[in-house]
């Protein structure tokens, strides 16, 4: 059985690593990696491949900058060539980035079976590109592997057949568990001169927060208020930093006292920072899950989240209409110890990839042998 695993952006690498490792345990399975190039430089891509022990991609499509439409179209054109030459038994996509949708559409049009890992997540906000990517990918996938019960409920409401839905857990947690010792060995805290629980870790990249001057000014005010409470460590996404410069806010960010601005970090460094933070403030989806598993308080600056389990049973606080005052007040409560005690969601045990591969083997290999 030949499987093509699609990666494009940094979160994809974290999810594909345990799946590729699980596929590769079986001599009757061929696992190949297709890198679309959506995140393509050494900072956003190369270091993740190195740290996650991923082999050099079997195919690199070389699609990078451009509008979402341009990027999606270019990936589709290039990926079609790969499908024609490889003739795989299955295409596996993860998450909700443009690469996910692009390769989904090509696979379906060429009648190649499709598996979607991290299916069924819904924010209810169709202004988010990721929401459209999720909905469309789930609508045409043959196998949907989900991370939480809410995702099962969403898919059933959308009339997905019950036998196509599989509650297998969270492959992001597989990576976190597998690399926990390497994460602990990272010298990032020493290099930055900070101690555990002495800082707030911040990430921001959603268009609503960073693509306009008003949003960036709001984030700047939040950073300034948090920096009065603790050191703020802020690894800044390249697009976020570009928008900060375009909107003339570079000097204001750089002049904030008690703020450490960093380039994007490697997987091991970033998870070490996450694990040891007093608080994480983010707009990322995956970080909500990682903080829940690590039992680190997290404030999510969004109007909605597609991962409700992180605030229903985890350590995440979804702060809508957030401003500097509301973030500062909540952070102060958290630092005082008045925060909820989260629990780890069901199936987040480091074995999700094994369960996914077992299901696919049953459908594509064991059933074939039985038929013969």
Order of alpha helices (4+ residues) and beta strands (2+ residues): beta-alpha-beta-alpha-beta-alpha-beta-alpha-beta-alpha-beta-alpha-beta-alpha-alpha-alpha-beta-alpha-alpha-beta-alpha-alpha-beta-alpha-beta-alpha-beta-alpha-beta-alpha-alpha-alpha
